[in-house]
Amino acid sequence: MKSSVKNIKLASVDDLFSTEESRADADRERVVEVPLSELHPFEGHPFKVKDDDAMMDTVDSIREYGVLVPAIARPDPDGGYEIIAGHRRHRASELAGKETMPVIIRDLDDDAAVIIMVDSNLQRENILPSERAFAYKMKLDAMKHQGKRLEVDSSQVGTKRSDQVLAEQVGQSRNQIQRYVRLTELIAPLLDMVDEKKIAINPAYEISFLKKKEQEMLLETIDYEQATPSLSQAQRMKKMSQEGTLNEDTMLSIMSEQKKPELDKVSFSSDTLRKYFPRSYTPQRMQETIIKLLEQWQKKRQQQQER
């Protein structure tokens, strides 16, 4: 029997190396300069890009040093690229008179793109309640698409809900995540009032359960009374809405009540408290820590009195 070895054609060393190099090159991410005109915002992007003082600082930096951190974008089937992370840098580059900006191009599906987009923006220090609300909602939806229940590492048993995973990632409670997501049910003018700190988060959460027509009615009542609802008023309106007894008269009756002066209320700004906590602490975590410390102090004081 004749050997068939002589019929086997071996690839040259150059061919082998060029093949490996081309494969590695195909997988390697590159930073490329992309014309600003070919970049457009992510659809449904919840974070506002404003031409404020912070933006002007970014513009000055880009004029002097250029864009130091590349944006992330993905190819758009309709042409150009959809920005995943870097919307503020894109706007600042426009204002700085640049024609291109450095971008990392990635092929991402919708869910992966949403998660990267949200995560990259949640690192910012100042985030409006409306931005946080829609960002949490978008990320939760993306996480649920990837799997309704996310598996934890092998050292734990069972699975975790998506909102629990997100809560751990951002350092907030699951209830707080749900409260923020609920704010997306508010009509735009009321949500703007939350961003402007005219309506607090807790009353806003209760108001979000009102029907859209009832929310529009409330907006007119707020304008008429020149007052926003307290938590107690919001809770009562929510209950009456669920019972079907909320109308213009009952809403006006609630909103026209004389509010008790909050003489005993003590509040601190996050800037005042920030110097006493690590930068990684969220306002929610600072509040929880302060409450624990006060409880410990109260317990110690009671023990001293009993001696």
MOGI-V766520 format. One record per residue. N is the residue number from 0. RES is the residue in one small letter. SS is DSSP state (helix for helix, strand for strand, loop for the rest). PHI is phi as a letter, one per 40 degrees, with the letter a starting at -180 (999 if undefined). PSI is psi in radians with two decimals (NA if undefined). Layout:
n: [N & N]
res: [RES & RES]
ss: [SS & SS]
phi: [PHI & PHI]
psi: [PSI & PSI]
//
This chain:
n: [0 & 1 & 2 & 3 & 4 & 5 & 6 & 7 & 8 & 9 & 10 & 11 & 12 & 13 & 14 & 15 & 16 & 17 & 18 & 19 & 20 & 21 & 22 & 23 & 24 & 25 & 26 & 27 & 28 & 29 & 30 & 31 & 32 & 33 & 34 & 35 & 36 & 37 & 38 & 39 & 40 & 41 & 42 & 43 & 44 & 45 & 46 & 47 & 48 & 49 & 50 & 51 & 52 & 53 & 54 & 55 & 56 & 57 & 58 & 59 & 60 & 61 & 62 & 63 & 64 & 65 & 66 & 67 & 68 & 69 & 70 & 71 & 72 & 73 & 74 & 75 & 76 & 77 & 78 & 79 & 80 & 81 & 82 & 83 & 84 & 85 & 86 & 87 & 88 & 89 & 90 & 91 & 92 & 93 & 94 & 95 & 96 & 97 & 98 & 99 & 100 & 101 & 102 & 103 & 104 & 105 & 106 & 107 & 108 & 109 & 110 & 111 & 112 & 113 & 114 & 115 & 116 & 117 & 118 & 119 & 120 & 121 & 122 & 123 & 124 & 125 & 126 & 127 & 128 & 129 & 130 & 131 & 132 & 133 & 134 & 135 & 136 & 137 & 138 & 139 & 140 & 141 & 142 & 143 & 144 & 145 & 146 & 147 & 148 & 149 & 150 & 151 & 152 & 153 & 154 & 155 & 156 & 157 & 158 & 159 & 160 & 161 & 162 & 163 & 164 & 165 & 166 & 167 & 168 & 169 & 170 & 171 & 172 & 173 & 174 & 175 & 176 & 177 & 178 & 179 & 180 & 181 & 182 & 183 & 184 & 185 & 186 & 187 & 188 & 189 & 190 & 191 & 192 & 193 & 194 & 195 & 196 & 197 & 198 & 199 & 200 & 201 & 202 & 203 & 204 & 205 & 206 & 207 & 208 & 209 & 210 & 211 & 212 & 213 & 214 & 215 & 216 & 217 & 218 & 219 & 220 & 221 & 222 & 223 & 224 & 225 & 226 & 227 & 228 & 229 & 230 & 231 & 232 & 233 & 234 & 235 & 236 & 237 & 238 & 239 & 240 & 241 & 242 & 243 & 244 & 245 & 246 & 247 & 248 & 249 & 250 & 251 & 252 & 253 & 254 & 255 & 256 & 257 & 258 & 259 & 260 & 261 & 262 & 263 & 264 & 265 & 266 & 267 & 268 & 269 & 270 & 271 & 272 & 273 & 274 & 275 & 276 & 277 & 278 & 279 & 280 & 281 & 282 & 283 & 284 & 285 & 286 & 287 & 288 & 289 & 290 & 291 & 292 & 293 & 294 & 295 & 296 & 297 & 298 & 299 & 300 & 301 & 302 & 303 & 304 & 305 & 306]
res: [m & k & s & s & v & k & n & i & k & l & a & s & v & d & d & l & f & s & t & e & e & s & r & a & d & a & d & r & e & r & v & v & e & v & p & l & s & e & l & h & p & f & e & g & h & p & f & k & v & k & d & d & d & a & m & m & d & t & v & d & s & i & r & e & y & g & v & l & v & p & a & i & a & r & p & d & p & d & g & g & y & e & i & i & a & g & h & r & r & h & r & a & s & e & l & a & g & k & e & t & m & p & v & i & i & r & d & l & d & d & d & a & a & v & i & i & m & v & d & s & n & l & q & r & e & n & i & l & p & s & e & r & a & f & a & y & k & m & k & l & d & a & m & k & h & q & g & k & r & l & e & v & d & s & s & q & v & g & t & k & r & s & d & q & v & l & a & e & q & v & g & q & s & r & n & q & i & q & r & y & v & r & l & t & e & l & i & a & p & l & l & d & m & v & d & e & k & k & i & a & i & n & p & a & y & e & i & s & f & l & k & k & k & e & q & e & m & l & l & e & t & i & d & y & e & q & a & t & p & s & l & s & q & a & q & r & m & k & k & m & s & q & e & g & t & l & n & e & d & t & m & l & s & i & m & s & e & q & k & k & p & e & l & d & k & v & s & f & s & s & d & t & l & r & k & y & f & p & r & s & y & t & p & q & r & m & q & e & t & i & i & k & l & l & e & q & w & q & k & k & r & q & q & q & q & e & r]
ss: [loop & loop & loop & loop & helix & helix & helix & loop & loop & loop & loop & loop & helix & helix & helix & helix & helix & helix & helix & helix & helix & helix & helix & helix & helix & helix & helix & loop & loop & loop & strand & strand & strand & strand & strand & helix & helix & helix & strand & strand & loop & loop & loop & loop & loop & loop & loop & loop & loop & loop & loop & loop & helix & helix & helix & helix & helix & helix & helix & helix & helix & helix & helix & helix & helix & loop & loop & loop & loop & loop & strand & strand & strand & strand & strand & loop & loop & loop & loop & loop & strand & strand & strand & strand & strand & loop & helix & helix & helix & helix & helix & helix & helix & helix & helix & loop & loop & loop & loop & strand & strand & strand & strand & strand & strand & loop & loop & loop & loop & helix & helix & helix & helix & helix & helix & helix & helix & helix & helix & helix & helix & loop & loop & loop & loop & loop & loop & loop & helix & helix & helix & helix & helix & helix & helix & helix & helix & helix & helix & helix & helix & helix & helix & helix & helix & helix & loop & loop & strand & strand & strand & loop & loop & loop & loop & loop & loop & loop & strand & strand & strand & helix & helix & helix & helix & helix & helix & helix & helix & helix & loop & loop & loop & helix & helix & helix & helix & helix & helix & helix & helix & helix & helix & helix & helix & loop & loop & helix & helix & helix & helix & helix & helix & helix & helix & loop & loop & loop & loop & loop & helix & helix & helix & helix & helix & helix & helix & loop & loop & loop & loop & helix & helix & helix & helix & helix & helix & helix & helix & helix & helix & helix & helix & helix & helix & loop & loop & loop & loop & loop & helix & helix & helix & helix & helix & helix & helix & helix & helix & helix & helix & helix & helix & loop & loop & loop & loop & helix & helix & helix & helix & helix & helix & helix & helix & loop & loop & loop & loop & loop & loop & loop & loop & loop & loop & loop & loop & loop & loop & helix & helix & helix & helix & helix & loop & loop & loop & loop & loop & loop & loop & loop & helix & helix & helix & helix & helix & helix & helix & helix & helix & helix & helix & helix & helix & helix & helix & helix & helix & helix & helix & helix & helix & helix & helix & helix & loop]
phi: [999 & c & c & c & d & c & c & c & c & c & c & c & c & c & c & c & c & c & c & c & c & c & c & c & c & c & c & c & c & b & c & b & c & b & d & d & c & c & b & b & c & c & c & g & d & c & c & c & b & b & c & c & c & c & c & c & c & c & c & c & c & c & c & c & b & g & c & c & b & c & c & b & a & b & c & b & d & c & h & g & b & c & c & c & b & h & c & c & c & c & c & c & c & c & c & c & g & c & b & b & a & c & a & c & c & b & c & b & c & d & c & c & c & c & c & c & d & c & c & c & c & c & c & c & c & b & b & c & d & c & c & c & c & c & c & c & c & c & c & c & c & c & c & c & c & c & i & d & b & c & c & c & c & c & c & b & b & g & b & b & c & c & c & c & c & c & d & c & c & b & g & b & c & c & c & c & d & c & c & c & c & c & c & c & c & c & c & d & c & c & c & c & c & c & c & c & g & c & b & c & c & c & c & c & c & c & c & c & c & c & c & d & c & c & c & c & c & c & d & c & c & d & c & c & c & f & a & b & c & c & c & c & c & c & c & c & c & c & c & c & c & c & c & g & b & c & a & c & c & c & c & c & c & c & c & c & c & c & c & c & c & c & c & c & c & b & b & b & c & c & c & c & c & d & c & c & b & c & c & c & c & c & d & c & c & c & c & c & c & c & c & c & c & c & c & c & c & c & c & c & c & c & c & c & c & c & c]
psi: [2.26 & 2.50 & 2.48 & 0.13 & -0.67 & -0.25 & -0.16 & 2.21 & 2.08 & 2.45 & 2.58 & 2.83 & -0.72 & -0.71 & -0.72 & -0.85 & -0.68 & -0.59 & -0.81 & -0.69 & -0.72 & -0.63 & -0.77 & -0.67 & -0.61 & -0.57 & -0.27 & 2.30 & 2.45 & 2.60 & 2.09 & 2.63 & 2.07 & 2.32 & 2.39 & -0.54 & -0.33 & -0.03 & 2.30 & 2.75 & 2.70 & 2.34 & 2.20 & 0.28 & 2.09 & -0.16 & 2.27 & 2.38 & 1.86 & 2.56 & 1.08 & -2.96 & -0.69 & -0.66 & -0.72 & -0.61 & -0.72 & -0.69 & -0.80 & -0.71 & -0.74 & -0.65 & -0.67 & -0.75 & -0.22 & -3.11 & 1.97 & -0.54 & 2.02 & 2.55 & 2.93 & 2.29 & 2.89 & 2.62 & 2.41 & 2.20 & -0.47 & 0.06 & 2.56 & -2.73 & 2.52 & 2.17 & 2.23 & -0.84 & 2.25 & 0.39 & -0.71 & -0.68 & -0.62 & -0.83 & -0.75 & -0.64 & -0.67 & -0.82 & -0.47 & -0.05 & 0.33 & 2.73 & -0.44 & 2.97 & 2.66 & 2.36 & 2.45 & 2.13 & 2.18 & 2.53 & 1.86 & 2.47 & 3.04 & -0.78 & -0.78 & -0.67 & -0.74 & -0.79 & -0.77 & -0.75 & -0.82 & -0.85 & -0.67 & -0.48 & -0.45 & -0.15 & -0.28 & 2.61 & -0.78 & 1.85 & 2.25 & 2.62 & -0.70 & -0.67 & -0.80 & -0.71 & -0.91 & -0.55 & -0.80 & -0.75 & -0.78 & -0.73 & -0.70 & -0.75 & -0.73 & -0.71 & -0.65 & -0.60 & -0.65 & -0.33 & 2.10 & -0.55 & 2.16 & 2.33 & 2.47 & 3.06 & 2.90 & -0.23 & -0.19 & 2.78 & 2.40 & -2.79 & 2.92 & 2.58 & 2.68 & -0.71 & -0.48 & -0.72 & -0.81 & -0.71 & -0.74 & -0.60 & -0.65 & -0.01 & 0.60 & 2.94 & 2.80 & -0.67 & -0.67 & -0.67 & -0.81 & -0.62 & -0.75 & -0.79 & -0.63 & -0.47 & -0.35 & -0.18 & -0.10 & 2.57 & 2.70 & -0.78 & -0.65 & -0.67 & -0.61 & -0.64 & -0.52 & -0.78 & -0.62 & 0.06 & 0.43 & -0.49 & 2.26 & 2.85 & -0.81 & -0.84 & -0.65 & -0.68 & -0.79 & -0.71 & -0.52 & -0.27 & -0.16 & 2.62 & 2.76 & -0.73 & -0.62 & -0.62 & -0.69 & -0.66 & -0.71 & -0.70 & -0.73 & -0.67 & -0.70 & -0.76 & -0.68 & -0.79 & -0.24 & 0.78 & 2.56 & 2.72 & 2.48 & 3.06 & -0.77 & -0.75 & -0.73 & -0.71 & -0.69 & -0.69 & -0.66 & -0.79 & -0.75 & -0.58 & -0.76 & -0.52 & -0.17 & 0.34 & 0.12 & 2.13 & -3.01 & -0.73 & -0.84 & -0.64 & -0.75 & -0.65 & -0.73 & -0.80 & -0.33 & -0.03 & 2.56 & 2.11 & 2.48 & 2.35 & 2.36 & 1.11 & -0.48 & 0.06 & 2.31 & 2.25 & 2.59 & 2.47 & 2.73 & -0.53 & -0.63 & -0.71 & -0.39 & -0.63 & -0.24 & -0.04 & 2.72 & 2.67 & -0.40 & -0.24 & 2.28 & 2.82 & -0.67 & -0.76 & -0.63 & -0.77 & -0.79 & -0.67 & -0.73 & -0.74 & -0.73 & -0.74 & -0.70 & -0.66 & -0.71 & -0.74 & -0.73 & -0.72 & -0.75 & -0.68 & -0.69 & -0.68 & -0.66 & -0.64 & -0.51 & -0.26 & NA]
//
